[in-house]
Amino acid sequence: MGVTRRALLQAALASTAVGTVGAAQTALAGGAAAASPPGDVVGKITVGYQGWFACIGDGAPINAWWHWSANAGQAPSPSNTTIVAWPDVREYTRTYPTGYAALGNGQPATLFSSYDQQTVDTQFLWMQQNNIDTAALQRFNPTGGEGPTRDAMTAKVRTAAEAHGRKFYIMYDVSDWTTMQSDIKTDWTNKMKAYTASPAYATQNGKPVVCIWGFGFADNQRPFTPAACLDVLNWFKAQGCYVIGGVPTWWRTGDRDSRPGFSDVYHGFHMLSPWMVGRIGNTADADNFYNVATVPDMAECAAHGIDYQPCVLPGSVTGRQRAHGDFMWRQFYNMCRAGVQGIYISMFDEYNEGNQIAKTAESQAFVPTNSGFLALDEDGTACSSDYYLRLTGDGGRMLKGQIALTPTRPTKPVLGGGGDTTPPTAPGSLHATGHTDTTVALAWTAATDNVAVTGYRVLEVSGGTSTQVGSTSGTAFTVTGLAPASTHTFDVVAFDAAGGTSQPSNQVTVTTDGTSAGTDLALHKPTSESSHTQVYGSGNAVDGDQNSYWESANNAFPQWIQVDLGGATTVKRVVVDLPPSAAWATRSQTIAVQGSTDGASFSTLLAAAARTFDPATGNTTTLVLPSAATARHIRLVFTANTGWPAGQASGVHVFNA
């Protein structure tokens, strides 16, 4: 992982005297009318979304403890870590063991992977529950080894945003991206632009939103000239985009953390979002910046017809800045009385800097005992793990005029009164109400609690270990993603708002139905290949993401890709995909299908023939075998491609009917 923004920018802090808010500025600053009407960023709360955590074994192409460990090849531990705060992982269905000691409550110390779709779905559910409107997906240099994982994360974010009624947009971070000027245009054209077709992609003034973070910063990681930055900015505007600039704090004065000579760049953006992490650490700092930055920034933006989206941050947990929400609320109050056009939360899931609003360990009971991490109750005030999500929701209500402007924080740190040490009773009569080849439907009778039952966690029990597979506020849940003809044992626990957890219910054991004709036998199975170019390995073809792909060495036909189904099985049909973007022009690939039961001796199951891939019809082709075959290893042999001199496939799907 690269150096965090906090570390990059801390040195640029100016030594300004901390002042108080003058009497003349206790009302709305005024005079800075919005350049744009309400849209998906104007009048809205946007959160910066990293989505950059991975774990070895999660299936991500990067195959590392990405952003969890300093040495990403080893599990995170007290001596091998890049985080400063511990997440609350109780609602994730899949987590990964670490090298930390157990939590204070005795549970194992495990961490989530952003690569798991359920993780992203859960986090976007939190946004939905707390009326957080828009997520800005951070996209760093995608041309290196991180690229395939970042590509996959974009698709996962799109899926989650569509499912939960949230908006998202691409936020390019140009740090350490030396070839940014050309690469960023290629990346948008060939990959990211396709996402603007999603109904969840954010628009403003009828234009798709793009943010570029990092132009004009006075440091060695963003050494770009004004001319290079203007070239990129004007190119995106010419593509019909509404372009936000993530700019230095002192963009308006062109000093301290800003390079001089960037005024034309800053004034060229449709919206400006000055960085604030590391600039303020208490309410007095926030009031001072209202005077020296926010009010004059607003006037400058109004004079140039620019929308203004300042940062609001919860504060560092490890730096003890949060003051149980008073620090963050003071910023909301200052920004709303200034009349800003939108607010950017720094950040949603930034456990590396400790300024995340996503669910975080609320007490030492939920922190590894040997980690040294602080919890949300570090100043002696109990705070629920979702407190800063709820606080952000209330800040959004004030921005939108749904509650009155107030300097007094309306959000309670703990719901249900706090101090509740009595856990719920165990749920009863757990039973299966149905099952298919990949799902099991469960139901149970409700638990009781002295205050209220908040919800239930569904656990799969195997070998004495319980793994959460879902959570719900009701008394029924359907477990999905199971293997056909497989046996599973489940139980359920109830929890309350104070974090109390019941004893488990009775256990129920269920076997899923046999293989369905609609089951993709190749999904997430081991692959091999004749070759691949750059980072486009064969695993991309079975990861379930049509935007990632395998590409063989160029100008070297024949080439092949192969999947191991795990055992000899009936095969009748193979579906091959290419990425759906229209940037992939219609092409024909000549493909043969071969099969083997031992991986050594292959026979031809379907003769070579030209297959058409057309973006207008999904960029996919179906290869139907003349008769059902029995095989464990399926190999596709490519001997020609009219669109590119290599074999290409973003999806290889195998079916038994």
Summary of the structure (lengths in Angstrom):
residues: 657
radius of gyration: 26.3
end to end distance: 44.8
largest distance: 84.6
contacts: 2308
relative contact order: 0.11
helix: 21%
strand: 28%
